[in-house]
Structures are given as C-alpha cells and as structure tokens.
Amino acid sequence: MLAVLALLPAAGEAIYFQDKISWRSTIPPSESVNVDQARAWGQNAIWIDARPDEEFAHDHVPGALSLNEDRWNELLPQFLAAWSLGKKVVVYCSSLSCNASREVARRLRKEAQLPDVFVLEGGWEAWLKQK
C-alpha cells in the first residue's frame, strides 16, 4: 500500500510533464533545418552557437557566432551587427536533447523580432557527423 502511495506523485508528474520532455522537439517543422539544408544556404545563413563559451572556444561551425543564454545581453548586439535582412539564422547547441538552441531561437524570434530563425536538427553532433 505504501509503495502505491509513493508512486502516485511520480505518475502524476509523468502525465503532467509528458509534453515537456526535452528530447521531444517542440519545434514545428517549419522552424527546424537539417545540416544539408543549412549548408545549401551558404553565405545567406548566419550560424549561431548556443552552447556555453567553453564549448564554443573548443570548436564550432566555421564562421559561427556565439550567442548563449548566460551572456545574452552582451552577445546579442554583436550578433545583430552581423545580421542583415534576408539572412537565415541557424541556431545549434550540443545535441538533439539540448534545449539551448530552442530557447535562443525563440528569443531571437520574439525579443529581436527576427524572421527566418531555424534550429539545427541534431545540433553540434549532427554537424560533426556530416563534417
């Protein structure tokens, strides 16, 4: 009986948070892009690395700019100076389960009011596989 009572809160949380699991993409297909599609955009794309500074410093997509949640206010003006109308923005983080790219893309769309912001499917891991 105690075991059943102990499992009730866990079952409730599992039901309540079932749509909020990080590895389930909440990104509509129109807001995501795969590596091949993003590469095909060539100079018409700006790559944004949403990973922490240490990971960006270690390695990143060539030409990518760092824009992460930790230093959003500091890095956003640098990104906006490089962005121009008509450019597509490709945001990536570590992997498919990483939410940083989704959050940075959301903020770029909402706060900076930018069109054409996409999240890279599979993130940095997908880039490395296609390198």
C-alpha positions as CSV (number, residue, x, y, z in Angstrom):
1,M,0.0,0.0,0.0
2,L,2.9,2.4,0.8
3,A,4.5,1.7,-2.5
4,V,1.4,2.5,-4.4
5,L,1.0,5.8,-2.4
6,A,4.6,6.7,-3.1
7,L,4.2,6.1,-6.9
8,L,1.1,8.3,-7.2
9,P,3.0,11.6,-7.2
10,A,5.5,10.2,-9.8
11,A,2.7,9.0,-12.0
12,G,1.0,12.4,-11.7
13,E,4.2,14.2,-12.8
14,A,4.8,11.8,-15.7
15,I,1.3,12.5,-17.0
16,Y,1.6,16.3,-16.4
17,F,5.0,16.7,-17.9
18,Q,4.7,14.2,-20.8
19,D,4.7,17.0,-23.4
20,K,7.7,18.8,-21.8
21,I,10.3,16.1,-22.2
22,S,13.5,17.7,-23.6
23,W,14.2,15.2,-26.3
24,R,10.8,15.7,-27.8
25,S,11.1,18.6,-30.2
26,T,8.5,21.3,-29.6
27,I,9.8,23.0,-32.8
28,P,7.4,23.0,-35.7
29,P,9.0,21.5,-38.9
30,S,8.9,25.0,-40.5
31,E,11.3,26.2,-37.8
32,S,13.9,23.5,-38.0
33,V,16.5,22.7,-40.6
34,N,18.9,19.8,-41.2
35,V,22.7,20.1,-41.8
36,D,22.4,19.7,-45.6
37,Q,19.7,22.3,-46.0
38,A,21.5,24.8,-43.8
39,R,24.8,24.3,-45.7
40,A,22.9,24.8,-49.0
41,W,22.1,28.3,-47.9
42,G,25.8,29.2,-48.0
43,Q,26.5,32.9,-47.3
44,N,22.8,33.5,-46.9
45,A,23.0,31.9,-43.4
46,I,24.3,33.0,-40.1
47,W,25.3,30.2,-37.7
48,I,24.7,30.8,-34.0
49,D,26.3,28.6,-31.4
50,A,24.1,28.5,-28.3
51,R,26.4,26.3,-26.3
52,P,28.4,27.6,-23.3
53,D,31.5,29.7,-24.0
54,E,34.0,26.9,-23.2
55,E,32.4,24.6,-25.8
56,F,32.3,27.3,-28.4
57,A,36.0,28.2,-27.7
58,H,37.0,24.5,-28.1
59,D,35.3,24.1,-31.5
60,H,32.4,25.4,-33.5
61,V,30.9,25.6,-37.0
62,P,33.3,27.8,-39.1
63,G,32.1,31.4,-39.0
64,A,29.6,30.8,-36.3
65,L,28.9,33.4,-33.7
66,S,28.4,32.7,-30.0
67,L,25.0,33.7,-28.5
68,N,24.0,31.9,-25.4
69,E,21.6,32.4,-22.5
70,D,24.4,33.1,-20.0
71,R,25.7,36.2,-21.9
72,W,22.6,37.1,-23.9
73,N,22.7,40.8,-23.2
74,E,26.4,41.1,-24.0
75,L,26.4,38.9,-27.2
76,L,23.1,39.9,-28.8
77,P,24.4,43.3,-30.0
78,Q,27.4,41.6,-31.7
79,F,25.0,39.2,-33.4
80,L,22.7,42.0,-34.6
81,A,25.6,43.9,-36.0
82,A,26.4,40.8,-38.2
83,W,22.8,40.1,-39.2
84,S,21.0,41.7,-42.2
85,L,17.6,41.4,-43.6
86,G,17.2,38.3,-45.8
87,K,19.8,36.2,-43.9
88,K,18.6,32.9,-42.4
89,V,19.7,32.3,-38.8
90,V,20.7,28.7,-37.9
91,V,20.9,28.1,-34.2
92,Y,22.6,25.0,-32.7
93,C,23.6,23.5,-29.4
94,S,25.2,20.3,-28.3
95,S,22.7,17.6,-29.4
96,L,19.1,16.8,-30.1
97,S,18.3,16.7,-26.4
98,C,19.8,20.2,-25.8
99,N,17.2,22.9,-25.3
100,A,19.6,25.9,-25.5
101,S,19.2,26.3,-29.3
102,R,15.4,26.2,-29.0
103,E,15.5,28.9,-26.3
104,V,17.9,31.2,-28.2
105,A,15.8,30.8,-31.4
106,R,12.6,31.6,-29.5
107,R,14.2,34.7,-28.1
108,L,15.5,35.8,-31.4
109,R,12.0,35.4,-32.9
110,K,10.2,37.0,-30.0
111,E,12.5,39.6,-28.5
112,A,14.6,40.6,-31.5
113,Q,11.6,40.1,-33.9
114,L,13.7,38.3,-36.5
115,P,12.2,36.2,-39.3
116,D,13.9,33.1,-40.7
117,V,15.3,31.7,-37.4
118,F,15.8,27.9,-37.6
119,V,17.1,25.3,-35.1
120,L,19.6,22.8,-36.4
121,E,18.2,19.2,-36.1
122,G,20.7,17.2,-34.0
123,G,22.8,20.2,-33.1
124,W,26.6,20.1,-33.0
125,E,26.6,16.3,-33.0
126,A,24.8,16.3,-36.4
127,W,27.2,18.8,-37.7
128,L,30.2,16.7,-36.7
129,K,28.7,13.6,-38.3
130,Q,28.3,15.5,-41.6
131,K,31.7,17.3,-41.4
